[in-house]
Amino acid sequence: MAFFSRLFGRGGDTVQTGTQNTRASSTKNVSFDQAMSQSAFWASTRLLTETVAAMPLVCYKRDLETNVKQPLINYDLWRVLNYRPNSYQTRTEFFEQIMLNLVTRGNSYCVIGKTGKRITSLTPIPSAQTEIVLLDDGTEVYKLEDASGNVNIYASSSIWHVKIFGNGRIGLSPLSYAASTLGMSIDLSSRMATLSANGGKTNGVLTIDQALKPDQRASIKKTFAGLTEGNRDELLVLEAGMKYQQTSLSPTDMQLLESRRFSIEDVARFMGVPSVLINDTSASTTWGSGIEQINQGFYKLNLKPYLERIESSIKRWLMAQDDWEAVDIEFNFDSLLRADKATRLDSQSKGVNAGILKPNEARAEEGLPPANGGDEIYLNGSLVPAGTNPKAAEVSNGI
């Protein structure tokens, strides 16, 4: 038996549009660079990637008896993730690469660097050049082949693998499954570029009521090439019974604009992004109509699953098992849902009046320093510290 047997093929830089059972509209191969040249794919990828990477990463220690969480800033793994994931990336750049691999390839891989048992670095490697292979004894390893053909083999304990939905071992590649749609979008862009370069001229047939010799045919073809080629605006005169008939469809007949609009919606659908968030205003003329609800739905239904996958993967594969219950490393999702200042102040005021928030907790949310007496819980009405005798409070206030 060979030293390696393929378990799952890696996602290469190029994917073939269509399958054996489905005839694709485009026979092109779609590479990552070609896909990113399409504005809808670029915008969707950028939106998902940058939104997650911009979220603060926080660490809490949970009291197992009271379930109260307190910030934990000296946890080694969190400091690595938050301050220096590796020698060349910031936290934002690191999670941008994690998300870029996830939203395009469906899988993200990082080499785990350790000093003893302590994780000291996490270095992303290209998902397109990585695959899982199965050794003879049934164990899994990761095979990385670089551009020069050099092969590196990593034990499963040396790789942090984050994946989207799939067969449980490897995530499905959105780029691969969207290849047919992307191929159509590329074809439409190419066709529109050709039409633009030719001044909107389409192919046609020049009909002449007599037989021509080869040299006459070549001469006439050269003389009247401007009917279908080039971007020169000039008057062409047909004579001797010549007639010109267009054979290819015009941009209007081909409904290029409608087709491009559909491709934008289809790409956004593959990527799980509301098309209005990538500046598709075909269904809405303004951003003011329901955009807040669209954002809320996008955050909860599209972004939240990515965050949960990363957070659960951190706990399962990077944290010591003894810390699973007591320590949480998570994205501050509330930073996305943060309301405008007037709404926040109203909500905080209600929280303080109801005895849910301490005044200093509300002040901390606004980045304000603590105030004297702000660490007490107050109740609505007399607004005195909880547990205070109301009669005694009246006497002390001279009532």
TILUM-592638 format. One line per 10 residues: number of its first residue (from 1); their letters; for each residue x, y, z of C-alpha. Coordinates in Angstrom, 1 decimal, padded with zeros to 4 digits. Layout:
REM TILUM-592638
NUM> A> X Y Z  ...
This chain:
REM TILUM-592638
1> MAFFSRLFGR> 000.0 000.0 000.0  001.4 003.4 -000.8  002.7 005.7 001.9  -000.1 008.1 001.2  -003.6 007.5 000.1  -005.8 010.4 -000.8  -008.5 011.1 001.7  -009.9 014.4 000.3  -008.6 016.3 -002.7  -007.4 019.8 -002.1
11> GGDTVQTGTQ> -009.1 022.8 -003.7  -006.8 024.0 -006.4  -006.4 027.4 -007.8  -008.6 026.5 -010.7  -012.0 024.8 -010.7  -013.9 023.5 -013.7  -017.4 024.9 -014.2  -020.2 022.4 -014.4  -020.3 018.7 -013.5  -020.7 015.4 -015.4
21> NTRASSTKNV> -024.5 015.6 -014.9  -025.0 019.3 -015.5  -024.0 021.2 -018.7  -022.6 024.5 -017.6  -023.3 027.7 -019.4  -019.6 028.4 -019.5  -016.7 026.0 -020.2  -014.1 028.2 -018.7  -012.0 027.3 -015.7  -012.5 029.9 -012.9
31> SFDQAMSQSA> -009.5 030.7 -010.9  -009.4 032.6 -007.6  -008.1 035.7 -009.3  -010.7 035.5 -012.0  -013.4 035.2 -009.4  -012.1 038.1 -007.4  -012.2 040.2 -010.6  -016.0 040.0 -010.4  -017.2 042.9 -008.3  -020.0 040.9 -006.6
41> FWASTRLLTE> -017.7 038.1 -005.5  -015.0 040.7 -004.4  -017.5 042.8 -002.4  -019.2 039.7 -000.7  -015.8 038.3 000.2  -014.5 041.6 001.5  -017.7 042.2 003.5  -017.6 038.9 005.3  -013.8 039.0 005.8  -013.4 042.5 007.1
51> TVAAMPLVCY> -016.5 042.5 009.3  -015.4 039.5 011.3  -011.7 040.6 011.4  -012.8 044.0 012.8  -014.6 042.5 015.8  -012.8 042.7 019.2  -011.6 039.4 020.5  -012.3 039.0 024.2  -011.4 036.5 026.9  -013.5 035.7 030.0
61> KRDLETNVKQ> -013.1 033.5 033.1  -016.4 032.0 034.2  -017.2 031.4 037.9  -018.7 027.9 037.7  -020.9 028.4 040.8  -022.4 031.8 039.9  -021.9 031.7 036.1  -020.5 035.2 036.3  -017.9 036.1 033.7  -014.9 038.4 034.4
71> PLINYDLWRV> -012.4 039.6 031.8  -009.2 037.6 031.7  -006.3 039.4 030.1  -003.3 037.2 031.1  -004.5 034.0 029.3  -001.6 033.0 027.0  -003.7 031.8 024.0  -005.8 034.9 024.0  -002.7 037.1 024.0  -001.3 035.2 021.1
81> LNYRPNSYQT> -004.5 035.5 019.1  -005.2 039.1 020.1  -001.7 040.7 019.9  000.8 038.6 017.9  -000.6 035.5 016.1  002.7 035.1 014.2  005.8 037.1 013.2  004.2 039.0 010.4  000.5 039.6 011.1  -001.7 041.6 013.4
91> RTEFFEQIML> -004.9 040.2 014.8  -007.0 041.9 012.1  -004.8 040.6 009.3  -004.7 037.1 010.8  -008.5 036.8 011.0  -008.9 038.4 007.6  -006.8 035.5 006.1  -008.7 032.9 008.2  -012.0 034.3 006.9  -010.8 034.7 003.3
101> NLVTRGNSYC> -009.9 031.0 003.2  -013.2 030.1 004.8  -015.5 032.1 002.6  -013.8 031.1 -000.7  -012.4 027.6 -000.1  -014.5 026.5 002.9  -011.4 025.5 004.9  -008.7 027.4 006.7  -005.4 025.9 008.0  -002.8 027.3 010.4
111> VIGKTGKRIT> 000.5 025.7 011.5  000.6 025.6 015.3  003.9 026.8 016.8  004.6 025.6 020.4  007.1 026.1 023.2  006.6 023.0 025.3  002.8 022.7 025.6  002.2 026.5 025.2  001.0 027.8 021.9  003.3 030.6 020.8
121> SLTPIPSAQT> 002.2 031.2 017.1  -000.5 030.4 014.5  000.7 030.7 010.9  -001.9 030.5 008.1  -001.1 028.3 005.1  -002.8 028.4 001.7  -006.0 026.3 001.6  -005.6 025.8 -002.1  -002.3 023.9 -001.6  -003.3 021.9 001.4
131> EIVLLDDGTE> -005.1 018.5 001.6  -005.8 015.9 004.2  -004.2 012.5 003.5  -004.6 009.2 005.3  -001.6 007.2 006.5  -001.4 003.4 006.4  -002.2 003.2 010.1  -005.4 005.3 009.6  -004.1 008.5 011.1  -004.7 011.8 009.3
141> VYKLEDASGN> -001.9 014.2 008.3  -001.9 017.4 006.3  000.1 017.7 003.1  001.2 021.2 001.9  002.7 021.5 -001.6  004.2 024.9 -002.3  004.5 026.6 -005.7  008.0 025.0 -006.3  006.6 021.5 -005.8  008.1 021.0 -002.4
151> VNIYASSSIW> 006.0 019.0 000.0  005.6 019.4 003.7  003.8 017.0 005.9  002.2 018.0 009.2  000.7 015.9 012.0  -002.9 016.7 012.7  -001.8 018.0 016.1  000.3 020.6 014.4  -002.5 022.1 012.3  -005.5 024.2 013.3
161> HVKIFGNGRI> -008.2 023.4 010.8  -011.4 025.6 010.7  -014.1 024.5 008.2  -017.6 025.4 007.2  -020.3 022.8 006.6  -019.3 019.7 004.7  -018.8 016.1 005.4  -017.5 016.7 008.9  -013.8 016.4 007.9  -013.5 019.0 005.2
171> GLSPLSYAAS> -015.7 022.0 004.3  -017.4 022.5 000.9  -015.8 025.1 -001.3  -018.1 028.1 -002.2  -015.7 029.0 -005.0  -016.1 025.5 -006.6  -019.8 025.4 -006.3  -020.3 028.9 -007.6  -017.9 028.3 -010.6  -020.8 028.1 -013.1
181> TLGMSIDLSS> -022.3 031.4 -012.0  -018.9 033.0 -011.8  -018.1 031.7 -015.3  -021.3 033.2 -016.7  -020.4 036.5 -015.0  -017.0 036.5 -016.5  -018.4 035.8 -019.9  -020.9 038.6 -019.6  -018.1 041.0 -018.5  -015.9 039.9 -021.4
191> RMATLSANGG> -018.8 040.3 -023.9  -019.6 043.8 -022.6  -016.0 044.8 -022.8  -015.8 043.6 -026.4  -018.9 045.5 -027.3  -017.6 048.6 -025.6  -014.3 048.3 -027.5  -016.2 047.9 -030.8  -018.5 050.8 -030.1  -021.5 048.5 -029.6
201> KTNGVLTIDQ> -021.2 046.9 -033.0  -022.3 043.3 -033.5  -021.5 040.7 -036.1  -023.4 040.6 -039.4  -023.6 039.4 -043.0  -022.9 041.6 -046.0  -025.0 040.4 -048.9  -024.0 041.1 -052.6  -026.1 040.1 -055.6  -023.2 038.7 -057.6
211> ALKPDQRASI> -020.4 036.2 -057.4  -017.1 037.5 -056.1  -013.6 036.4 -056.7  -011.4 035.7 -053.7  -009.5 038.9 -054.0  -012.7 040.9 -054.4  -014.2 039.2 -051.3  -011.1 040.0 -049.3  -011.1 043.6 -050.5  -014.8 044.2 -049.6
221> KKTFAGLTEG> -014.4 042.5 -046.3  -011.5 044.9 -045.5  -013.3 047.9 -046.7  -016.5 047.3 -044.7  -014.8 045.8 -041.6  -015.9 048.9 -039.8  -019.5 047.6 -039.8  -018.6 045.1 -037.0  -015.1 046.0 -035.9  -013.4 049.0 -034.2
231> NRDELLVLEA> -014.7 052.0 -032.5  -014.6 054.5 -035.3  -017.7 056.6 -035.8  -017.9 057.0 -039.6  -020.5 056.8 -042.4  -020.2 053.7 -044.5  -022.0 053.6 -047.9  -023.1 050.3 -049.3  -023.4 050.2 -053.1  -024.0 047.8 -056.0
241> GMKYQQTSLS> -026.9 046.1 -054.3  -025.1 045.3 -051.1  -027.2 044.7 -048.0  -026.0 044.3 -044.3  -027.9 042.1 -041.9  -027.0 041.7 -038.2  -026.6 038.1 -037.1  -025.6 038.3 -033.4  -027.9 039.6 -030.8  -027.7 043.2 -029.7
251> PTDMQLLESR> -026.9 043.9 -026.0  -030.6 044.7 -025.6  -031.7 041.5 -027.1  -029.2 039.5 -025.0  -030.5 041.3 -021.9  -026.9 041.8 -020.7  -027.8 044.2 -018.0  -030.5 042.0 -016.6  -028.2 039.0 -016.8  -025.4 040.8 -015.0
261> RFSIEDVARF> -027.9 041.9 -012.3  -029.0 038.3 -011.9  -025.3 037.2 -011.6  -024.8 039.7 -008.8  -027.8 038.3 -006.9  -026.7 034.7 -007.6  -023.1 035.4 -006.4  -024.5 037.1 -003.3  -026.8 034.1 -002.7  -023.8 031.7 -002.8
271> MGVPSVLIND> -021.8 033.9 -000.4  -024.7 034.4 002.0  -024.7 038.2 001.7  -027.8 040.4 001.1  -027.2 041.9 -002.3  -028.2 045.4 -001.0  -025.1 045.2 001.2  -022.8 045.0 -001.8  -024.4 048.1 -003.4  -027.0 046.3 -005.5
281> TSASTTWGSG> -029.9 048.9 -005.5  -032.0 047.2 -008.2  -034.7 046.3 -005.6  -034.4 049.4 -003.5  -033.6 052.9 -004.4  -032.3 054.0 -001.0  -030.4 052.5 002.0  -033.1 053.8 004.4  -035.8 051.3 003.6  -035.5 048.3 006.0
291> IEQINQGFYK> -031.7 048.4 005.9  -031.5 048.1 009.7  -033.5 044.9 009.7  -031.4 043.6 006.8  -028.2 044.3 008.8  -029.6 042.6 011.8  -030.6 039.5 009.8  -027.2 039.5 008.1  -025.3 039.7 011.4  -027.4 037.0 013.1
301> LNLKPYLERI> -028.0 034.5 010.2  -024.8 034.9 008.1  -022.0 036.2 010.3  -022.9 034.5 013.6  -022.3 030.9 012.2  -018.8 031.9 011.1  -018.1 033.3 014.6  -019.4 030.2 016.3  -017.3 028.0 014.1  -014.1 029.9 014.9
311> ESSIKRWLMA> -014.9 030.1 018.6  -015.8 026.5 019.0  -012.7 025.4 017.0  -010.5 027.5 019.2  -011.9 025.8 022.3  -011.8 022.3 020.9  -008.4 022.3 019.2  -006.3 025.1 020.8  -007.3 025.3 024.5  -006.4 022.9 027.2
321> QDDWEAVDIE> -009.3 020.6 028.2  -009.1 021.8 031.8  -010.0 025.3 030.6  -013.0 024.3 028.5  -015.6 025.1 031.1  -013.9 028.0 032.9  -012.5 030.1 030.0  -014.2 031.6 027.0  -012.5 033.2 024.0  -015.0 034.8 021.8
331> FNFDSLLRAD> -015.7 037.7 019.4  -017.5 040.7 020.9  -020.6 040.3 018.7  -022.4 043.2 020.6  -019.9 045.6 018.9  -021.8 044.9 015.6  -025.2 045.4 017.1  -024.2 048.6 018.9  -027.0 051.1 018.5  -026.7 054.8 018.1
341> KATRLDSQSK> -025.9 056.9 021.1  -029.4 058.1 021.9  -030.7 054.5 021.8  -027.8 053.3 024.0  -028.3 055.9 026.6  -032.0 055.2 026.8  -031.4 051.5 027.2  -028.7 052.0 029.8  -031.0 054.4 031.7  -033.7 051.7 031.9
351> GVNAGILKPN> -031.1 049.1 032.9  -029.9 051.3 035.8  -033.4 052.2 036.9  -034.4 048.5 036.9  -031.4 047.5 039.0  -029.9 045.5 036.2  -026.9 047.7 035.5  -024.6 049.6 037.9  -024.1 053.2 036.8  -020.4 052.6 036.4
361> EARAEEGLPP> -021.1 049.6 034.1  -023.2 051.9 031.9  -020.4 054.5 032.0  -017.8 051.9 031.1  -019.9 051.0 028.0  -019.5 054.6 026.8  -015.8 054.7 027.7  -016.4 057.1 030.6  -014.4 056.9 034.0  -016.2 055.5 037.0
371> ANGGDEIYLN> -018.1 057.9 039.3  -018.4 057.9 043.1  -021.2 055.7 044.2  -021.5 054.2 040.8  -020.7 050.6 041.9  -024.0 050.3 043.7  -027.2 048.8 042.3  -030.1 051.3 042.3  -033.8 050.7 042.2  -036.3 052.8 040.4
381> GSLVPAGTNP> -038.3 055.3 042.5  -036.3 056.7 045.3  -033.0 055.7 043.5  -031.2 054.7 046.7  -028.7 051.9 047.0  -030.4 048.5 047.2  -030.8 047.3 050.8  -031.0 050.8 052.2  -033.9 051.5 054.7  -036.1 054.1 052.9
391> KAAEVSNGI> -037.1 055.7 056.2  -033.4 056.1 057.2  -032.7 057.5 053.8  -035.5 060.1 054.2  -034.1 061.1 057.6  -030.5 061.4 056.2  -031.9 063.6 053.4  -033.7 065.9 055.9  -037.2 064.8 054.9
